């Protein structure tokens, strides 16, 4: 298992940041390999992902918001194709903005487990930054 964590400040109130962090359109737009996504309900969506490997098939990743406590906390889970990711975040008002603390746990299985190691930490941090950048752009 790989664990990455960090914090980020946003120039918006926690309610707005929370809404974007749990928005399937924002999350899907930040993932470079997503070809399409389908919203099942406000807490569940599926994304078709094409792995950047030659001859790799598309896989479906199922997303769920597990612990929704607006505007301060949520846990999101993504699973499929050998990927099992749980991310949590806590938001607190900071003046007119928001301070976010986040933590992500990544477990890979099957063929993807070969990619686990020190490099997974850097890839995970890069993807977290992409997602949080997408939230920032949407603000």
C-alpha positions as CSV (number, residue, x, y, z in Angstrom):
1,X,0.0,0.0,0.0
2,X,1.2,3.5,-0.8
3,X,0.0,6.5,1.3
4,X,0.4,10.1,0.2
5,X,-1.0,13.2,2.0
6,X,-0.8,16.9,1.9
7,X,-2.6,20.1,2.2
8,X,-3.9,22.9,-0.1
9,X,-5.4,26.3,0.3
10,X,-8.3,27.6,-1.8
11,X,-9.6,31.1,-2.2
12,X,-13.2,30.0,-1.7
13,X,-15.4,29.0,1.2
14,X,-15.5,25.4,2.4
15,X,-19.0,24.8,1.0
16,X,-17.9,25.6,-2.5
17,X,-14.7,23.6,-2.3
18,X,-16.6,20.6,-0.8
19,X,-19.1,20.7,-3.7
20,X,-16.3,20.6,-6.3
21,X,-14.3,17.9,-4.5
22,X,-17.3,15.6,-4.7
23,X,-18.4,16.5,-8.2
24,X,-18.0,13.6,-10.7
25,X,-17.4,16.0,-13.6
26,X,-14.5,17.7,-11.8
27,X,-12.9,14.4,-10.7
28,X,-13.2,12.8,-14.1
29,X,-11.9,15.9,-15.9
30,X,-8.7,15.7,-13.8
31,X,-7.9,12.1,-14.8
32,X,-5.9,12.0,-18.1
33,X,-6.9,8.4,-19.0
34,X,-10.7,8.9,-18.6
35,X,-12.5,8.4,-21.9
36,X,-16.0,8.9,-20.5
37,X,-17.9,8.8,-17.2
38,X,-21.5,8.0,-16.2
39,X,-23.1,9.4,-13.0
40,X,-25.3,6.8,-11.2
41,X,-26.4,9.1,-8.4
42,X,-24.8,11.9,-6.3
43,X,-22.5,9.4,-4.5
44,X,-21.7,6.9,-7.3
45,X,-20.2,7.2,-10.8
46,X,-18.3,5.0,-13.2
47,X,-15.4,6.1,-15.4
48,X,-14.1,4.2,-18.5
49,X,-10.3,4.5,-18.4
50,X,-7.8,3.6,-21.1
51,X,-4.5,2.7,-19.5
52,X,-1.5,4.3,-21.3
53,X,0.1,0.9,-22.2
54,X,0.2,-0.6,-25.7
55,X,-2.7,-3.0,-26.3
56,X,-4.1,-2.3,-22.8
57,X,-7.9,-2.7,-22.6
58,X,-10.2,0.0,-21.3
59,X,-11.3,-0.7,-17.7
60,X,-14.1,0.7,-15.6
61,X,-13.4,2.4,-12.4
62,X,-16.3,2.7,-9.9
63,X,-16.3,5.7,-7.7
64,X,-18.2,6.2,-4.5
65,X,-18.5,9.0,-1.9
66,X,-18.4,6.9,1.3
67,X,-18.5,9.5,4.1
68,X,-20.2,12.8,3.1
69,X,-20.2,15.4,5.9
70,X,-20.5,18.8,4.2
71,X,-18.8,21.1,4.3
72,X,-15.9,19.7,6.3
73,X,-15.2,16.0,5.4
74,X,-15.6,13.3,2.8
75,X,-14.1,10.0,1.9
76,X,-14.0,8.8,-1.7
77,X,-13.3,5.3,-3.0
78,X,-12.3,4.2,-6.5
79,X,-12.0,0.6,-7.5
80,X,-11.5,-1.4,-10.6
81,X,-8.9,-2.9,-12.9
82,X,-6.5,-3.7,-10.0
83,X,-6.8,-0.3,-8.5
84,X,-8.2,0.4,-5.0
85,X,-7.9,4.0,-3.9
86,X,-9.4,5.6,-0.8
87,X,-9.1,9.4,-0.4
88,X,-10.2,11.5,2.5
89,X,-10.2,15.2,3.0
90,X,-10.9,17.6,5.8
91,X,-11.7,21.3,5.1
92,X,-11.6,24.2,7.5
93,X,-12.4,27.8,7.0
94,X,-9.4,30.1,6.9
95,X,-10.4,33.7,6.6
96,X,-12.4,33.9,3.4
97,X,-10.7,30.8,2.0
98,X,-10.4,27.1,2.9
99,X,-7.5,25.0,4.1
100,X,-7.7,21.4,3.0
101,X,-5.9,18.4,4.5
102,X,-6.0,15.3,2.3
103,X,-4.8,11.7,2.5
104,X,-4.9,9.0,-0.2
105,X,-4.2,5.2,0.2
106,X,-3.5,3.3,-3.0
107,X,-3.5,-0.5,-3.3
108,X,-2.6,-2.1,-6.6
109,X,-3.2,-5.8,-7.5
110,X,-2.7,-8.0,-10.5
111,X,-0.5,-6.7,-13.3
112,X,-0.6,-3.2,-11.9
113,X,1.0,-4.3,-8.7
114,X,4.3,-4.5,-10.7
115,X,4.2,-0.7,-10.8
116,X,4.0,-0.3,-7.0
117,X,7.2,1.1,-5.5
118,X,8.9,4.4,-4.9
119,X,7.7,5.8,-8.2
120,X,4.0,5.3,-7.3
121,X,4.3,8.0,-4.6
122,X,5.4,10.6,-7.2
123,X,2.6,9.5,-9.6
124,X,0.1,9.7,-6.8
125,X,1.2,13.1,-5.8
126,X,1.0,14.3,-9.4
127,X,-2.5,13.0,-9.8
128,X,-3.6,14.6,-6.6
129,X,-2.2,17.9,-7.8
130,X,-4.0,17.5,-11.1
131,X,-7.3,17.0,-9.3
132,X,-6.8,19.9,-6.9
133,X,-5.8,22.1,-9.8
134,X,-9.1,21.2,-11.6
135,X,-11.0,22.2,-8.4
136,X,-9.1,25.5,-8.4
137,X,-9.9,26.2,-12.0
138,X,-13.6,25.5,-11.4
139,X,-13.6,28.0,-8.5
